[in-house]
Amino acid sequence: MALRIALFGQAAFGRDVMLRLLERGHDVAAVYAPPDAGRPDPLAQEAATRGLRCLRHRVFRRSGAAIPEVVAEHRATGAELNVLAFVTAILPPQIVDGTPRGSLCFHPSLLPRFRGGAALAWQIMLGERESGVTVFRPDAGVDTGPIVVQKGPVPIRDTDTAATLYFEKLYPLGIEALVEAVDLVASGRVRYAPQDDARASFQGLVSDAEARIDWSRPAEEIDRKLRGCDPQPGAFAFRGDARVRLFDGRLSRRASAAAPGTLLEVADGRVVVAARGGRLAIGRVRIGAGPKLVAADAGLAAGERLG
């Protein structure tokens, strides 16, 4: 049975979910994608190419309450089911619960572990060894609704960044999980399994307070922070008053007698930094508000110490 769907999403993931739903014969009544901020959004572009109705709202609530005209617009689509494919805006209950079949939401962890908007980063930063994806029916809590489909686990490698974990592993799993969940709803075979709150964990967004490097911590912990904050927001230390954000880090457990944070050498295009119990070879850096550069070309010199 085909369903009439309102798809909320963005970027290539939202586009690819939409394409798979169309291939399955579902009717995408409306696509909700955020307004462009720089590059054109792939989901919005594909919707326009296919002549689908595309609605571009930055927010759906004002002063904590649903925006009435946006709710009316959603109701007028006649959607039977909402599909939330990596949505960052907060949707009001009038939309989440405003269709006969409710909503399905994608989350990049094995719920109830790692609830929150930065699950990718925190799984790496906290040393999790496995990950996966969950499709659940959202409720009033943050990622607390009953589970429809889970896929995984998949291993988290010692070299994975938030980007590689997502694009190489969770992205394809997430598409499969969402399509499977929609088919279960369409066929009437869906089952909603409550989450076990005793196993739950919640982590907030990764701000600069969490992304700042503490050189007194072990090299392995700093390496996890570098990888979890790559590509956003970028783990950082200070060079004078300027933030130096470090990307594409590689950990070596070969210890150095130099003080942690000291730049040991520039080798093979990388800047090698001493850490407690190891070294970190950094491939790219961003100094202050400048562009991201190959580390060897950023003007950093051996002997400097990042604070």
C-alpha positions in Angstrom: 0.0 0.0 0.0 1.4 3.4 -1.0 1.3 6.3 1.5 1.0 10.0 1.0 4.1 11.4 2.8 5.4 14.7 4.0 9.1 14.4 4.0 11.2 16.6 6.4 14.9 16.6 5.8 17.9 18.1 4.2 21.1 17.4 2.3 22.0 14.3 0.3 20.5 12.0 3.0 17.1 13.6 2.7 17.3 13.4 -1.1 18.3 9.8 -1.2 15.5 8.9 1.3 13.0 10.7 -0.9 14.2 8.9 -4.0 13.9 5.5 -2.4 10.4 6.3 -1.1 9.4 7.3 -4.7 10.9 4.1 -6.0 8.7 2.2 -3.6 5.6 3.8 -5.0 4.9 6.2 -2.2 3.5 9.7 -2.9 5.6 12.5 -1.6 3.0 15.2 -1.1 5.4 17.8 0.2 9.1 18.2 0.9 10.2 20.4 3.8 13.9 21.5 3.5 15.6 24.4 5.3 16.4 27.6 3.4 19.7 27.5 1.6 22.7 28.8 3.6 25.4 29.0 1.0 25.3 25.9 -1.2 21.9 24.8 -2.7 20.3 22.0 -0.7 20.3 18.7 -2.6 16.9 17.6 -1.3 15.3 20.9 -2.3 17.0 20.7 -5.7 15.8 17.2 -6.4 12.3 18.1 -5.3 12.3 21.0 -7.7 13.6 18.9 -10.5 10.8 16.4 -10.0 8.1 19.1 -9.7 7.4 18.2 -6.1 6.1 20.9 -3.7 9.0 22.1 -1.6 8.4 24.3 1.5 11.4 26.1 2.9 10.9 27.0 6.6 13.7 27.9 9.0 11.5 27.4 12.0 8.2 25.8 12.8 7.6 27.4 16.2 7.7 31.0 17.4 8.1 31.8 21.1 7.7 28.1 21.8 4.3 27.8 20.1 3.5 26.3 16.7 3.2 28.9 13.8 -0.5 28.6 12.9 0.0 29.2 9.1 2.7 26.6 8.9 0.5 24.0 10.7 -2.4 24.9 8.3 -0.1 24.5 5.3 1.0 21.1 6.6 -2.6 20.0 7.1 -3.4 21.0 3.6 -0.9 18.6 2.1 -3.1 15.7 3.0 -0.1 13.7 4.2 -0.9 10.4 6.0 2.6 10.1 7.4 5.6 12.4 8.2 9.1 11.1 7.6 11.8 13.0 9.4 15.1 12.3 7.6 17.8 14.1 9.7 15.8 17.1 10.8 17.5 19.8 12.9 14.5 22.1 13.3 12.1 21.4 16.2 8.6 20.5 14.9 5.6 21.2 17.1 3.2 18.4 18.1 0.5 19.8 15.8 2.7 18.7 12.9 4.4 15.6 14.5 1.1 14.1 15.5 -0.9 15.9 12.8 -1.2 13.0 10.3 -3.3 9.8 10.6 -0.1 7.6 10.8 1.9 10.0 12.9 5.7 10.4 12.2 8.8 8.4 11.8 12.2 9.9 12.8 15.8 8.8 12.0 18.5 8.9 14.7 22.2 7.9 14.2 22.6 5.7 17.3 21.2 2.6 18.8 18.6 4.2 21.1 18.1 4.6 23.9 21.9 5.1 24.0 23.2 8.5 22.8 20.0 10.5 22.6 20.5 14.1 21.6 21.5 16.2 18.6 25.2 15.3 18.5 25.1 11.5 18.7 27.7 11.0 16.1 30.3 13.2 17.9 29.6 11.8 21.3 29.8 8.2 20.4 33.4 8.8 19.2 34.4 11.2 22.0 33.2 8.8 24.7 35.0 5.8 23.2 31.9 3.8 22.1 33.0 0.7 20.1 29.8 0.1 18.2 27.0 2.2 16.5 23.9 1.8 14.5 20.7 3.6 13.5 17.2 3.8 14.9 13.9 4.8 13.4 11.4 5.7 16.1 8.0 7.4 16.5 8.7 10.8 18.1 6.9 11.9 21.2 7.2 14.9 23.5 10.7 13.9 24.7 14.1 14.1 23.0 14.6 10.9 21.0 12.5 9.0 23.6 9.7 7.6 21.4 9.0 4.0 20.7 11.3 2.2 18.3 10.1 0.9 14.9 13.4 -0.3 13.3 17.0 -0.6 14.4 20.0 -1.6 12.3 23.4 -2.5 13.6 25.7 -2.8 15.3 28.5 -1.6 13.2 32.0 -1.2 14.6 33.5 2.2 15.3 37.1 2.1 14.2 40.0 3.8 16.1 40.4 6.0 13.0 36.7 7.0 12.5 35.7 10.6 12.5 32.1 11.8 12.9 32.1 12.2 9.1 33.4 8.7 8.2 31.1 7.0 10.8 28.1 8.8 9.2 28.9 8.7 5.5 30.5 5.3 5.3 28.3 3.3 7.7 25.2 5.0 9.1 24.1 6.9 6.0 23.3 3.7 4.0 21.9 1.9 7.0 19.7 4.9 7.8 18.1 5.0 4.3 17.4 1.2 4.5 15.9 1.6 8.0 13.6 4.5 7.1 12.3 2.8 3.9 11.7 -0.4 5.9 9.8 1.5 8.6 7.6 3.3 6.1 6.8 0.0 4.5 5.9 -1.5 7.9 3.5 1.4 8.5 2.0 1.1 5.0 1.4 -2.6 5.4 -0.1 -2.4 8.9 2.6 -4.6 10.3 4.4 -1.9 12.3 5.1 -2.6 16.0 6.2 0.2 18.4 8.7 -1.0 21.1 9.1 1.3 24.1 12.6 2.3 24.9 14.3 1.0 28.0 15.0 4.2 30.0 17.3 2.3 32.3 19.8 2.0 29.5 19.3 5.6 28.2 22.0 8.2 27.9 21.6 11.8 26.7 24.3 14.1 25.4 23.8 17.7 24.3 25.2 19.6 21.4 29.0 19.9 21.1 29.9 23.5 21.8 33.3 25.1 22.1 33.3 24.3 25.8 33.3 20.6 24.9 35.6 21.0 21.8 38.4 22.7 23.6 41.5 20.5 24.1 42.9 19.9 27.6 46.5 18.9 27.1 46.6 17.4 30.5 44.4 14.6 29.3 45.8 11.3 27.7 46.6 11.3 24.0 43.9 8.7 23.3 41.2 10.9 24.8 42.4 14.0 22.8 42.4 11.8 19.7 38.8 10.9 20.3 37.9 14.5 20.7 39.7 15.4 17.5 37.8 12.7 15.6 34.4 13.3 17.2 34.6 17.1 16.4 35.7 16.4 12.8 34.3 18.1 10.6 32.3 20.2 13.1 32.9 22.2 15.2 36.6 21.2 15.2 38.5 20.5 18.4 40.8 23.5 19.2 43.7 24.8 21.2 45.0 28.3 21.4 47.9 30.0 19.7 48.1 33.2 21.6 44.6 34.6 21.4 43.7 32.7 18.2 41.8 29.4 18.2 43.6 26.7 16.2 41.1 24.0 15.1 42.7 20.7 14.4 41.4 18.2 11.8 42.4 14.9 10.3 44.4 13.7 13.3 46.3 10.5 13.5 47.4 9.1 16.9 50.8 7.6 17.5 51.5 6.1 20.9 55.2 6.9 20.7 55.8 9.1 23.7 57.7 12.4 23.6 59.6 14.2 26.4 58.2 17.5 25.2 55.4 19.2 27.1 52.0 18.3 25.8 50.8 20.7 23.1 54.3 21.3 21.8 54.7 21.1 18.0 57.4 18.6 17.5 57.9 18.7 13.7 56.3 19.2 10.3 56.5 15.9 8.4 54.6 14.5 5.3 52.4 17.5 5.2 51.3 17.1 8.9 52.1 18.9 12.1 53.1 16.5 14.9 52.0 17.6 18.3 53.2 16.1 21.6 50.5 14.7 23.9 50.5 12.8 27.2 51.5 9.3 26.3 51.6 9.8 22.5 51.7 12.1 19.5 49.1 13.5 17.2 49.8 14.1 13.5 47.4 16.8 12.3 46.5 17.0 8.6 44.5 20.2 8.5 44.1 23.3 10.6 42.0 26.4 10.8 43.4 29.4 12.6 40.9 31.9 13.9 38.3 32.7 11.3 40.6 31.8 8.4 40.1 28.9 5.9 40.9 25.3 6.6 44.5 24.7 5.5 46.9 21.8 5.0 48.7 21.8 8.4 52.1 22.1 6.9 51.1 25.3 5.1 49.5 27.0 8.1 52.7 28.7 9.3 53.0 26.6 12.5 56.6 25.9 13.5 58.4 23.2 15.5 58.9 24.4 19.1 55.7 26.3 19.4 53.3 25.2 22.1 49.5 25.3 21.7 47.8 26.4 24.9 
